[in-house]
C-alpha cells in the first residue's frame, strides 16, 4: 500500500474521533454555552458529514483574492487556458468557475456531485478546454501529462469572486466557499497585501487552517528585484500576527510565470496525499473546538462530597421541622407509656391529653405517603429562606471553578425543583415509619405488676371492709393476722398503693429515657428520608450537570488537541 494512502487512512481515523468528540461537546454545550459557538460547531458537523459522503479522490482548491490582485490571471496561468475573463473584459458575476482535472480511472460523476454541493455551475474539464481553447504553454494539461506517473487524485480549481466586492452576493459566495473548499489559496498583490479585509475577515479567522492554506504574492513583476524580499518579509510578519505561523508566502507572477511551477508542485503534492479534505475538516473541528474551549472549565469539576451532601440534608431537615416531629414523637411515647404502665386508678387521665403526633397527622401507620400530608406548620419566611439558602450554598460550592455559563447551569439545576421541594420533603416526613404505635417490651411486665399491686390493695381493702361489716353486725371473729403489730389487711392496702405509686414514678422515668432513645431513632429515619429527597431533587440534578460540564470539557479537549488532558 502506498505511503500516502496510509497517511490518509490515519487522518480519517483521527477525523472520526475528533468529529465524535465535537458532536459530544455540541450536545453537552447546547443551552449551556454561547449559542453562536454551538451553532457553528453543529454547522461544522453537518458540513463534514456532507463532504465525507462526496468524492474523497478529488481535491478542491479555491483561489481567493481582492479586486486587482490578479487572481483570475493566476487561475488561467495554472489551468493553461483562458477560462476566466480578466480585467475589464470580465463581467461582474457572483458565480464561481471550476476547472476540473480527472485522474485516470476517476468517475466524472464524483466531481459533478462535489460541484453540485459547492453550487458551482460553470464547469470545465481540462481536456475539454484544450479541445476548444488555445492552451497556454506550461498549463495544467501539459503539467499532468508531462509527469512520469499520473497524480493520485483528481483536482478541482475554483476561481471565486473578489472577496472585497461591493456586491453582497459576491461576498456571500466567497464566505461560503471559504468554509467548503479543501485548500485555500489566498492571492495578494504588492499594493493591497496588508488590506484589513483579507486579514481580519479571512486569514485571522482561518489561522487554524494553515495546514490547508497557501498564501501567494502575485504580480511581483511590478516590483524591482530589490523590493520583492522586503515585501515578502513584511507579509510574513503580518501573517504571523494573524496567527499563521507555518505558512511561507510565495512570490509568483501570472504574467512572467515566476513561481508558477513551484505553486503547481505544491498543489500536486497536496493532490497526491489525497488528505486535504480530511485536513480541512480537522482544521474546522479544531477551530470550532477552540471557540468552545473558551467556555470549558480549566480543570475537572469534582462531584459534591459526603460532607456537603450531609450539610444540605441537615439544613433542609431543620427547615422542614424535623425537630418538631422528634419532640412530638417523644411526647407521644411518654403519653402512651403512661397510659399503659401508669397507676391503673389514674392512668386513664393520660388518654385525655392530646397526642402531638396525632395532631401532626403522623400517628397512623396506615397512611399512604403519596397522598398523606402532615399537619406540620407551614414554612415561614425564615424557614423558606433557610431551605433556599442551603440549596444555594450547595450549588455555589458545586459550581466553584466552573465558567460563568456552567456555574449558572449548575445553580439552575439545583433550584429547578425549588417550588415543590417543600412538598416533597413533607411527603418524605409523612411517609417515614415513625414506629409511633409500637409498644416497648418493658411496658408489659410493668403493667402486670401494676395490676397485681392494685389487686393486692383491693384485696386488703375488701378484707378491711369485711371486718368492719362483721364488727358492725356484732359477730365474733378470730383475731386479724398481724405482722410486726400491723394488721395484714392494712399492710396489703398500704403495700399495694405504695407499690403502684412507686412503680408509676419509676415507669415515668424509664419512659423519658425510652422517649429519648426513640427520638434519636426517629431523627435518623427522618434525616434519611430528607436526605433521599435532597439527593433526588437537588444533588442528582447538580451531579448530572457537573458530569455534563466535564463531558463538555473532555470532548472539547479531544476535538481540539486529540487528547483529554
PALUMFI-350430 format. One record per residue (C-alpha): residue in one letter; residue number from 1; x, y, z. Coordinates in steps of 0.2 Angstrom, whole numbers, plus 5000, padded with zeros to 4 digits. Layout:
# residues N
[a, NUM, [X, Y, Z]];
...
***
This chain:
# residues 565
[x, 1, [5000, 5000, 5000]];
[x, 2, [5007, 5017, 4996]];
[x, 3, [5013, 5028, 5010]];
[x, 4, [5002, 5042, 5006]];
[x, 5, [4987, 5030, 5007]];
[x, 6, [4991, 5025, 5025]];
[x, 7, [4993, 5043, 5030]];
[x, 8, [4975, 5047, 5023]];
[x, 9, [4968, 5032, 5032]];
[x, 10, [4976, 5038, 5048]];
[x, 11, [4969, 5055, 5046]];
[x, 12, [4952, 5048, 5043]];
[x, 13, [4953, 5038, 5059]];
[x, 14, [4958, 5054, 5068]];
[x, 15, [4945, 5064, 5060]];
[x, 16, [4932, 5051, 5066]];
[x, 17, [4937, 5053, 5084]];
[x, 18, [4938, 5072, 5083]];
[x, 19, [4921, 5073, 5075]];
[x, 20, [4913, 5062, 5088]];
[x, 21, [4921, 5072, 5102]];
[x, 22, [4915, 5088, 5094]];
[x, 23, [4897, 5081, 5092]];
[x, 24, [4898, 5077, 5111]];
[x, 25, [4904, 5094, 5115]];
[x, 26, [4890, 5102, 5105]];
[x, 27, [4877, 5091, 5113]];
[x, 28, [4883, 5094, 5130]];
[x, 29, [4885, 5113, 5127]];
[x, 30, [4868, 5115, 5120]];
[x, 31, [4858, 5128, 5130]];
[x, 32, [4873, 5130, 5142]];
[x, 33, [4887, 5139, 5132]];
[x, 34, [4887, 5153, 5119]];
[x, 35, [4873, 5148, 5106]];
[x, 36, [4883, 5155, 5092]];
[x, 37, [4898, 5144, 5095]];
[x, 38, [4887, 5129, 5097]];
[x, 39, [4878, 5133, 5081]];
[x, 40, [4894, 5135, 5072]];
[x, 41, [4900, 5118, 5079]];
[x, 42, [4884, 5110, 5073]];
[x, 43, [4887, 5118, 5056]];
[x, 44, [4905, 5110, 5055]];
[x, 45, [4897, 5093, 5059]];
[x, 46, [4884, 5095, 5045]];
[x, 47, [4897, 5101, 5033]];
[x, 48, [4909, 5087, 5037]];
[x, 49, [4895, 5074, 5035]];
[x, 50, [4891, 5080, 5018]];
[x, 51, [4909, 5082, 5012]];
[x, 52, [4914, 5064, 5018]];
[x, 53, [4899, 5057, 5008]];
[x, 54, [4906, 5065, 4992]];
[x, 55, [4922, 5061, 4982]];
[x, 56, [4937, 5058, 4993]];
[x, 57, [4948, 5057, 4977]];
[x, 58, [4946, 5075, 4972]];
[x, 59, [4955, 5090, 4980]];
[x, 60, [4946, 5106, 4979]];
[x, 61, [4957, 5121, 4978]];
[x, 62, [4949, 5139, 4979]];
[x, 63, [4958, 5155, 4973]];
[x, 64, [4953, 5169, 4985]];
[x, 65, [4958, 5187, 4981]];
[x, 66, [4954, 5205, 4981]];
[x, 67, [4950, 5216, 4966]];
[x, 68, [4965, 5219, 4956]];
[x, 69, [4976, 5205, 4964]];
[x, 70, [4977, 5196, 4948]];
[x, 71, [4968, 5181, 4955]];
[x, 72, [4959, 5176, 4938]];
[x, 73, [4975, 5179, 4929]];
[x, 74, [4984, 5167, 4941]];
[x, 75, [4970, 5154, 4939]];
[x, 76, [4972, 5155, 4920]];
[x, 77, [4990, 5153, 4921]];
[x, 78, [4988, 5137, 4932]];
[x, 79, [4974, 5130, 4920]];
[x, 80, [4984, 5134, 4905]];
[x, 81, [4969, 5141, 4895]];
[x, 82, [4959, 5157, 4896]];
[x, 83, [4944, 5151, 4906]];
[x, 84, [4942, 5166, 4917]];
[x, 85, [4939, 5183, 4910]];
[x, 86, [4951, 5196, 4917]];
[x, 87, [4952, 5214, 4919]];
[x, 88, [4939, 5225, 4911]];
[x, 89, [4933, 5211, 4900]];
[x, 90, [4927, 5200, 4914]];
[x, 91, [4908, 5203, 4918]];
[x, 92, [4903, 5206, 4936]];
[x, 93, [4896, 5189, 4942]];
[x, 94, [4893, 5180, 4958]];
[x, 95, [4896, 5163, 4951]];
[x, 96, [4912, 5153, 4954]];
[x, 97, [4921, 5145, 4939]];
[x, 98, [4928, 5127, 4940]];
[x, 99, [4942, 5119, 4931]];
[x, 100, [4942, 5100, 4933]];
[x, 101, [4956, 5088, 4930]];
[x, 102, [4950, 5069, 4931]];
[x, 103, [4964, 5057, 4936]];
[x, 104, [4964, 5041, 4926]];
[x, 105, [4950, 5029, 4932]];
[x, 106, [4940, 5043, 4940]];
[x, 107, [4922, 5044, 4939]];
[x, 108, [4916, 5061, 4932]];
[x, 109, [4900, 5059, 4942]];
[x, 110, [4910, 5060, 4958]];
[x, 111, [4917, 5078, 4953]];
[x, 112, [4899, 5083, 4947]];
[x, 113, [4892, 5078, 4964]];
[x, 114, [4905, 5088, 4973]];
[x, 115, [4902, 5103, 4962]];
[x, 116, [4884, 5102, 4965]];
[x, 117, [4887, 5103, 4984]];
[x, 118, [4898, 5118, 4981]];
[x, 119, [4884, 5125, 4970]];
[x, 120, [4897, 5128, 4955]];
[x, 121, [4888, 5128, 4939]];
[x, 122, [4901, 5135, 4927]];
[x, 123, [4912, 5119, 4925]];
[x, 124, [4926, 5115, 4913]];
[x, 125, [4937, 5099, 4912]];
[x, 126, [4955, 5102, 4907]];
[x, 127, [4954, 5090, 4892]];
[x, 128, [4938, 5099, 4885]];
[x, 129, [4946, 5115, 4887]];
[x, 130, [4961, 5110, 4877]];
[x, 131, [4950, 5105, 4863]];
[x, 132, [4941, 5121, 4862]];
[x, 133, [4954, 5134, 4869]];
[x, 134, [4972, 5138, 4864]];
[x, 135, [4982, 5131, 4878]];
[x, 136, [4995, 5142, 4887]];
[x, 137, [5012, 5134, 4887]];
[x, 138, [5015, 5125, 4903]];
[x, 139, [4997, 5124, 4908]];
[x, 140, [4989, 5110, 4919]];
[x, 141, [4986, 5099, 4904]];
[x, 142, [5005, 5099, 4900]];
[x, 143, [5009, 5098, 4918]];
[x, 144, [4999, 5082, 4921]];
[x, 145, [5003, 5073, 4905]];
[x, 146, [5022, 5078, 4907]];
[x, 147, [5023, 5068, 4923]];
[x, 148, [5030, 5051, 4923]];
[x, 149, [5016, 5045, 4934]];
[x, 150, [4998, 5052, 4935]];
[x, 151, [4993, 5061, 4950]];
[x, 152, [4985, 5050, 4964]];
[x, 153, [4969, 5060, 4964]];
[x, 154, [4958, 5072, 4954]];
[x, 155, [4959, 5091, 4956]];
[x, 156, [4946, 5105, 4955]];
[x, 157, [4952, 5123, 4954]];
[x, 158, [4940, 5136, 4958]];
[x, 159, [4941, 5154, 4953]];
[x, 160, [4930, 5164, 4965]];
[x, 161, [4923, 5182, 4965]];
[x, 162, [4933, 5196, 4973]];
[x, 163, [4930, 5195, 4992]];
[x, 164, [4931, 5214, 4994]];
[x, 165, [4917, 5216, 4981]];
[x, 166, [4903, 5229, 4985]];
[x, 167, [4891, 5216, 4979]];
[x, 168, [4883, 5207, 4993]];
[x, 169, [4880, 5191, 4984]];
[x, 170, [4899, 5190, 4979]];
[x, 171, [4904, 5191, 4997]];
[x, 172, [4892, 5178, 5002]];
[x, 173, [4898, 5166, 4989]];
[x, 174, [4916, 5169, 4995]];
[x, 175, [4912, 5167, 5013]];
[x, 176, [4903, 5150, 5009]];
[x, 177, [4917, 5144, 4999]];
[x, 178, [4929, 5148, 5012]];
[x, 179, [4920, 5136, 5023]];
[x, 180, [4919, 5122, 5010]];
[x, 181, [4934, 5120, 4999]];
[x, 182, [4948, 5109, 5004]];
[x, 183, [4963, 5120, 5001]];
[x, 184, [4963, 5139, 5001]];
[x, 185, [4974, 5149, 4990]];
[x, 186, [4975, 5167, 4995]];
[x, 187, [4981, 5178, 4981]];
[x, 188, [4988, 5195, 4987]];
[x, 189, [4996, 5209, 4977]];
[x, 190, [5010, 5221, 4982]];
[x, 191, [4998, 5236, 4983]];
[x, 192, [4985, 5228, 4995]];
[x, 193, [4994, 5214, 5003]];
[x, 194, [4991, 5222, 5020]];
[x, 195, [4972, 5226, 5017]];
[x, 196, [4962, 5224, 5033]];
[x, 197, [4948, 5215, 5024]];
[x, 198, [4958, 5199, 5019]];
[x, 199, [4967, 5199, 5036]];
[x, 200, [4953, 5202, 5048]];
[x, 201, [4939, 5193, 5039]];
[x, 202, [4948, 5178, 5032]];
[x, 203, [4966, 5175, 5036]];
[x, 204, [4965, 5178, 5055]];
[x, 205, [4948, 5169, 5056]];
[x, 206, [4956, 5154, 5047]];
[x, 207, [4973, 5154, 5057]];
[x, 208, [4969, 5136, 5062]];
[x, 209, [4969, 5131, 5044]];
[x, 210, [4987, 5135, 5039]];
[x, 211, [4989, 5116, 5035]];
[x, 212, [4977, 5118, 5020]];
[x, 213, [4982, 5136, 5016]];
[x, 214, [4993, 5143, 5003]];
[x, 215, [4997, 5162, 5003]];
[x, 216, [5004, 5169, 4986]];
[x, 217, [5011, 5186, 4982]];
[x, 218, [5006, 5189, 4964]];
[x, 219, [5011, 5202, 4952]];
[x, 220, [5029, 5203, 4959]];
[x, 221, [5034, 5208, 4941]];
[x, 222, [5028, 5225, 4946]];
[x, 223, [5042, 5226, 4959]];
[x, 224, [5060, 5228, 4957]];
[x, 225, [5071, 5214, 4962]];
[x, 226, [5077, 5223, 4977]];
[x, 227, [5059, 5226, 4983]];
[x, 228, [5052, 5208, 4982]];
[x, 229, [5061, 5201, 4998]];
[x, 230, [5056, 5216, 5009]];
[x, 231, [5038, 5215, 5004]];
[x, 232, [5038, 5196, 5007]];
[x, 233, [5046, 5199, 5024]];
[x, 234, [5033, 5212, 5028]];
[x, 235, [5019, 5200, 5023]];
[x, 236, [5026, 5185, 5033]];
[x, 237, [5026, 5197, 5048]];
[x, 238, [5008, 5201, 5046]];
[x, 239, [5003, 5183, 5043]];
[x, 240, [5012, 5179, 5060]];
[x, 241, [5002, 5192, 5068]];
[x, 242, [4986, 5184, 5061]];
[x, 243, [4991, 5168, 5070]];
[x, 244, [4998, 5160, 5054]];
[x, 245, [5015, 5154, 5059]];
[x, 246, [5018, 5139, 5047]];
[x, 247, [5015, 5147, 5031]];
[x, 248, [5029, 5155, 5019]];
[x, 249, [5022, 5167, 5007]];
[x, 250, [5026, 5163, 4989]];
[x, 251, [5031, 5176, 4976]];
[x, 252, [5023, 5172, 4959]];
[x, 253, [5019, 5182, 4943]];
[x, 254, [5005, 5176, 4931]];
[x, 255, [5012, 5187, 4918]];
[x, 256, [5031, 5181, 4918]];
[x, 257, [5027, 5163, 4925]];
[x, 258, [5039, 5166, 4940]];
[x, 259, [5034, 5154, 4954]];
[x, 260, [5021, 5146, 4944]];
[x, 261, [5030, 5129, 4943]];
[x, 262, [5033, 5129, 4962]];
[x, 263, [5015, 5133, 4966]];
[x, 264, [5010, 5118, 4954]];
[x, 265, [5022, 5107, 4963]];
[x, 266, [5014, 5112, 4980]];
[x, 267, [4997, 5108, 4974]];
[x, 268, [5002, 5092, 4965]];
[x, 269, [5010, 5086, 4982]];
[x, 270, [4993, 5090, 4991]];
[x, 271, [4983, 5081, 4977]];
[x, 272, [4995, 5066, 4979]];
[x, 273, [4992, 5065, 4998]];
[x, 274, [4973, 5065, 4995]];
[x, 275, [4971, 5070, 5013]];
[x, 276, [4967, 5089, 5010]];
[x, 277, [4948, 5086, 5013]];
[x, 278, [4952, 5077, 5030]];
[x, 279, [4965, 5090, 5035]];
[x, 280, [4952, 5104, 5030]];
[x, 281, [4939, 5096, 5041]];
[x, 282, [4951, 5093, 5055]];
[x, 283, [4955, 5111, 5054]];
[x, 284, [4937, 5116, 5055]];
[x, 285, [4935, 5104, 5070]];
[x, 286, [4950, 5112, 5079]];
[x, 287, [4944, 5129, 5076]];
[x, 288, [4926, 5125, 5082]];
[x, 289, [4934, 5116, 5097]];
[x, 290, [4945, 5131, 5101]];
[x, 291, [4930, 5143, 5101]];
[x, 292, [4920, 5131, 5113]];
[x, 293, [4936, 5128, 5124]];
[x, 294, [4934, 5147, 5130]];
[x, 295, [4919, 5141, 5139]];
[x, 296, [4925, 5125, 5146]];
[x, 297, [4931, 5123, 5164]];
[x, 298, [4950, 5124, 5166]];
[x, 299, [4950, 5108, 5177]];
[x, 300, [4939, 5093, 5180]];
[x, 301, [4925, 5098, 5192]];
[x, 302, [4923, 5087, 5207]];
[x, 303, [4907, 5079, 5212]];
[x, 304, [4899, 5085, 5229]];
[x, 305, [4907, 5076, 5243]];
[x, 306, [4898, 5067, 5258]];
[x, 307, [4901, 5082, 5269]];
[x, 308, [4892, 5094, 5258]];
[x, 309, [4878, 5082, 5255]];
[x, 310, [4875, 5079, 5273]];
[x, 311, [4876, 5098, 5277]];
[x, 312, [4862, 5101, 5264]];
[x, 313, [4851, 5087, 5270]];
[x, 314, [4853, 5093, 5288]];
[x, 315, [4849, 5111, 5283]];
[x, 316, [4833, 5105, 5274]];
[x, 317, [4828, 5094, 5288]];
[x, 318, [4829, 5109, 5300]];
[x, 319, [4819, 5120, 5288]];
[x, 320, [4805, 5107, 5286]];
[x, 321, [4804, 5105, 5305]];
[x, 322, [4812, 5088, 5309]];
[x, 323, [4815, 5093, 5327]];
[x, 324, [4796, 5097, 5329]];
[x, 325, [4792, 5079, 5324]];
[x, 326, [4805, 5072, 5335]];
[x, 327, [4798, 5082, 5350]];
[x, 328, [4781, 5076, 5346]];
[x, 329, [4787, 5058, 5345]];
[x, 330, [4795, 5059, 5362]];
[x, 331, [4780, 5067, 5370]];
[x, 332, [4768, 5054, 5361]];
[x, 333, [4779, 5040, 5368]];
[x, 334, [4778, 5046, 5386]];
[x, 335, [4759, 5048, 5385]];
[x, 336, [4757, 5030, 5378]];
[x, 337, [4769, 5023, 5391]];
[x, 338, [4760, 5032, 5405]];
[x, 339, [4743, 5026, 5398]];
[x, 340, [4750, 5008, 5398]];
[x, 341, [4761, 5007, 5413]];
[x, 342, [4754, 5020, 5425]];
[x, 343, [4744, 5018, 5441]];
[x, 344, [4728, 5010, 5435]];
[x, 345, [4717, 5022, 5445]];
[x, 346, [4725, 5037, 5437]];
[x, 347, [4732, 5032, 5420]];
[x, 348, [4716, 5035, 5411]];
[x, 349, [4719, 5053, 5413]];
[x, 350, [4734, 5052, 5401]];
[x, 351, [4722, 5047, 5387]];
[x, 352, [4713, 5064, 5389]];
[x, 353, [4729, 5073, 5385]];
[x, 354, [4731, 5077, 5366]];
[x, 355, [4743, 5067, 5356]];
[x, 356, [4755, 5078, 5347]];
[x, 357, [4759, 5065, 5334]];
[x, 358, [4740, 5063, 5330]];
[x, 359, [4739, 5082, 5329]];
[x, 360, [4753, 5082, 5316]];
[x, 361, [4744, 5068, 5306]];
[x, 362, [4758, 5056, 5309]];
[x, 363, [4751, 5044, 5321]];
[x, 364, [4743, 5032, 5309]];
[x, 365, [4754, 5018, 5302]];
[x, 366, [4742, 5015, 5288]];
[x, 367, [4743, 5032, 5280]];
[x, 368, [4748, 5032, 5261]];
[x, 369, [4764, 5044, 5259]];
[x, 370, [4759, 5048, 5241]];
[x, 371, [4743, 5056, 5247]];
[x, 372, [4746, 5059, 5265]];
[x, 373, [4750, 5077, 5271]];
[x, 374, [4757, 5081, 5288]];
[x, 375, [4750, 5095, 5298]];
[x, 376, [4767, 5102, 5301]];
[x, 377, [4767, 5121, 5302]];
[x, 378, [4768, 5129, 5285]];
[x, 379, [4786, 5136, 5282]];
[x, 380, [4788, 5154, 5286]];
[x, 381, [4799, 5166, 5278]];
[x, 382, [4813, 5161, 5289]];
[x, 383, [4812, 5143, 5286]];
[x, 384, [4810, 5145, 5267]];
[x, 385, [4825, 5156, 5267]];
[x, 386, [4834, 5143, 5277]];
[x, 387, [4830, 5130, 5264]];
[x, 388, [4834, 5141, 5249]];
[x, 389, [4850, 5147, 5257]];
[x, 390, [4855, 5129, 5260]];
[x, 391, [4852, 5124, 5241]];
[x, 392, [4861, 5140, 5235]];
[x, 393, [4876, 5137, 5246]];
[x, 394, [4877, 5119, 5240]];
[x, 395, [4876, 5124, 5221]];
[x, 396, [4888, 5138, 5223]];
[x, 397, [4901, 5126, 5231]];
[x, 398, [4897, 5113, 5217]];
[x, 399, [4900, 5126, 5203]];
[x, 400, [4916, 5133, 5211]];
[x, 401, [4929, 5134, 5197]];
[x, 402, [4917, 5132, 5183]];
[x, 403, [4915, 5146, 5169]];
[x, 404, [4900, 5158, 5172]];
[x, 405, [4889, 5149, 5160]];
[x, 406, [4891, 5132, 5168]];
[x, 407, [4890, 5139, 5185]];
[x, 408, [4873, 5146, 5181]];
[x, 409, [4868, 5129, 5174]];
[x, 410, [4873, 5120, 5189]];
[x, 411, [4864, 5133, 5200]];
[x, 412, [4848, 5132, 5189]];
[x, 413, [4849, 5113, 5190]];
[x, 414, [4849, 5113, 5209]];
[x, 415, [4835, 5125, 5211]];
[x, 416, [4824, 5119, 5197]];
[x, 417, [4813, 5110, 5209]];
[x, 418, [4813, 5123, 5222]];
[x, 419, [4794, 5127, 5222]];
[x, 420, [4789, 5109, 5225]];
[x, 421, [4804, 5104, 5236]];
[x, 422, [4795, 5108, 5252]];
[x, 423, [4780, 5097, 5246]];
[x, 424, [4792, 5083, 5243]];
[x, 425, [4800, 5085, 5260]];
[x, 426, [4783, 5085, 5268]];
[x, 427, [4779, 5069, 5259]];
[x, 428, [4795, 5061, 5265]];
[x, 429, [4791, 5065, 5283]];
[x, 430, [4774, 5059, 5281]];
[x, 431, [4780, 5043, 5273]];
[x, 432, [4793, 5039, 5286]];
[x, 433, [4789, 5025, 5298]];
[x, 434, [4790, 5033, 5315]];
[x, 435, [4785, 5017, 5324]];
[x, 436, [4773, 5028, 5333]];
[x, 437, [4761, 5015, 5339]];
[x, 438, [4774, 5002, 5344]];
[x, 439, [4774, 4997, 5362]];
[x, 440, [4791, 4994, 5371]];
[x, 441, [4793, 4977, 5379]];
[x, 442, [4796, 4983, 5396]];
[x, 443, [4778, 4990, 5396]];
[x, 444, [4770, 4973, 5398]];
[x, 445, [4779, 4967, 5414]];
[x, 446, [4776, 4984, 5422]];
[x, 447, [4758, 4984, 5418]];
[x, 448, [4756, 4966, 5425]];
[x, 449, [4765, 4972, 5441]];
[x, 450, [4754, 4987, 5442]];
[x, 451, [4738, 4977, 5441]];
[x, 452, [4745, 4964, 5453]];
[x, 453, [4748, 4979, 5466]];
[x, 454, [4731, 4986, 5463]];
[x, 455, [4724, 4968, 5466]];
[x, 456, [4734, 4967, 5482]];
[x, 457, [4727, 4984, 5488]];
[x, 458, [4709, 4979, 5483]];
[x, 459, [4711, 4963, 5492]];
[x, 460, [4717, 4972, 5508]];
[x, 461, [4703, 4985, 5506]];
[x, 462, [4690, 4972, 5504]];
[x, 463, [4697, 4962, 5519]];
[x, 464, [4695, 4978, 5530]];
[x, 465, [4678, 4982, 5523]];
[x, 466, [4673, 4964, 5528]];
[x, 467, [4680, 4966, 5546]];
[x, 468, [4671, 4982, 5548]];
[x, 469, [4654, 4974, 5542]];
[x, 470, [4656, 4959, 5554]];
[x, 471, [4661, 4971, 5568]];
[x, 472, [4645, 4981, 5564]];
[x, 473, [4634, 4966, 5565]];
[x, 474, [4642, 4960, 5582]];
[x, 475, [4649, 4944, 5575]];
[x, 476, [4663, 4936, 5584]];
[x, 477, [4679, 4933, 5573]];
[x, 478, [4696, 4926, 5576]];
[x, 479, [4709, 4939, 5579]];
[x, 480, [4716, 4948, 5562]];
[x, 481, [4733, 4942, 5557]];
[x, 482, [4747, 4954, 5561]];
[x, 483, [4764, 4957, 5555]];
[x, 484, [4776, 4966, 5567]];
[x, 485, [4760, 4973, 5575]];
[x, 486, [4752, 4979, 5559]];
[x, 487, [4736, 4971, 5553]];
[x, 488, [4738, 4961, 5537]];
[x, 489, [4724, 4969, 5528]];
[x, 490, [4730, 4986, 5532]];
[x, 491, [4748, 4981, 5526]];
[x, 492, [4740, 4974, 5509]];
[x, 493, [4731, 4991, 5506]];
[x, 494, [4747, 5001, 5510]];
[x, 495, [4759, 4990, 5501]];
[x, 496, [4748, 4989, 5485]];
[x, 497, [4745, 5008, 5484]];
[x, 498, [4763, 5012, 5488]];
[x, 499, [4770, 4999, 5475]];
[x, 500, [4758, 5006, 5462]];
[x, 501, [4764, 5024, 5465]];
[x, 502, [4782, 5020, 5466]];
[x, 503, [4781, 5009, 5450]];
[x, 504, [4771, 5023, 5441]];
[x, 505, [4785, 5036, 5446]];
[x, 506, [4799, 5023, 5440]];
[x, 507, [4790, 5019, 5424]];
[x, 508, [4789, 5038, 5421]];
[x, 509, [4807, 5040, 5422]];
[x, 510, [4810, 5024, 5411]];
[x, 511, [4798, 5032, 5399]];
[x, 512, [4808, 5048, 5397]];
[x, 513, [4824, 5038, 5394]];
[x, 514, [4814, 5027, 5381]];
[x, 515, [4807, 5043, 5373]];
[x, 516, [4825, 5050, 5371]];
[x, 517, [4830, 5033, 5363]];
[x, 518, [4815, 5033, 5351]];
[x, 519, [4818, 5051, 5347]];
[x, 520, [4836, 5048, 5341]];
[x, 521, [4830, 5033, 5331]];
[x, 522, [4816, 5044, 5323]];
[x, 523, [4828, 5058, 5320]];
[x, 524, [4839, 5046, 5310]];
[x, 525, [4825, 5040, 5300]];
[x, 526, [4818, 5057, 5296]];
[x, 527, [4835, 5063, 5291]];
[x, 528, [4837, 5048, 5280]];
[x, 529, [4821, 5052, 5272]];
[x, 530, [4825, 5070, 5269]];
[x, 531, [4842, 5065, 5263]];
[x, 532, [4834, 5054, 5250]];
[x, 533, [4823, 5069, 5244]];
[x, 534, [4839, 5080, 5244]];
[x, 535, [4848, 5068, 5234]];
[x, 536, [4835, 5065, 5220]];
[x, 537, [4829, 5083, 5219]];
[x, 538, [4845, 5093, 5222]];
[x, 539, [4861, 5083, 5222]];
[x, 540, [4857, 5072, 5207]];
[x, 541, [4852, 5086, 5195]];
[x, 542, [4868, 5095, 5201]];
[x, 543, [4879, 5080, 5198]];
[x, 544, [4872, 5077, 5181]];
[x, 545, [4876, 5095, 5176]];
[x, 546, [4893, 5093, 5183]];
[x, 547, [4895, 5077, 5173]];
[x, 548, [4889, 5087, 5158]];
[x, 549, [4902, 5101, 5161]];
[x, 550, [4916, 5088, 5162]];
[x, 551, [4910, 5079, 5147]];
[x, 552, [4910, 5095, 5138]];
[x, 553, [4927, 5099, 5144]];
[x, 554, [4934, 5082, 5139]];
[x, 555, [4926, 5082, 5122]];
[x, 556, [4932, 5099, 5118]];
[x, 557, [4950, 5094, 5123]];
[x, 558, [4949, 5079, 5112]];
[x, 559, [4941, 5088, 5097]];
[x, 560, [4954, 5102, 5098]];
[x, 561, [4970, 5093, 5103]];
[x, 562, [4966, 5074, 5101]];
[x, 563, [4968, 5071, 5120]];
[x, 564, [4958, 5075, 5135]];
[x, 565, [4972, 5082, 5146]];
***
